[in-house]
Amino acid sequence: MQANLVFSRPRALIVEDEILIAEELKERLSLLGFSVIAVDSAEEGIAIATRERPDLVLMDIRLKGKKDGVQAAEEIHQQVDVPIVYLTAHSDRLTVDRAKGTEYDGFILKPFRARELQSTVEIAIQRHAIRAKPKEQ
């Protein structure tokens, strides 16, 4: 008798307010084997991340609304242990310093290339797994 094993796909949450970029990310992550949810605000991202507990969060730093991606990432990390990769078109010192002050696993400048996205996602998941090991022991 054989057991049917169901392997679920890893889940990614994209928090990006630019529709075209969100769609491109969704397509590329799907090709990498992820099941993807995309939202366009920090508030939605926080709510979904805490409820759904994805395996990866791609977070735009500059978002429309009251909260930005750095604030959202901090709130998510208070409730869920998940690797977060920042996305931004802004590489000014203030933006980079704010991101550096948080717990994150990757940083991608827009526009990005498919290989850059893939390698950053793979490294982010690996870094997170290494960081999580001492917590488990």
Salt bridges, closest charged atoms under 4 A:
GLU16 OE1 - LYS110 NZ 2.84
GLU18 OE2 - LYS110 NZ 3.78
GLU24 OE2 - ARG28 NE 2.98
GLU52 OE1 - ARG11 NH1 3.74
GLU52 OE2 - ARG51 NE 3.26
ASP60 OD2 - LYS110 NZ 3.35
ASP68 OD2 - ARG98 NH1 2.43
GLU75 OE2 - LYS67 NZ 2.67
ASP81 OD1 - HIS128 NE2 2.97
ASP81 OD2 - LYS135 NZ 3.77
ASP92 OD1 - ARG62 NH2 3.35
ASP97 OD1 - ARG93 NH1 3.16
ASP97 OD1 - LYS100 NZ 3.82
GLU103 OE2 - ARG131 NE 2.98
ASP105 OD1 - ARG127 NE 3.91
ASP105 OD1 - ARG131 NH1 2.50
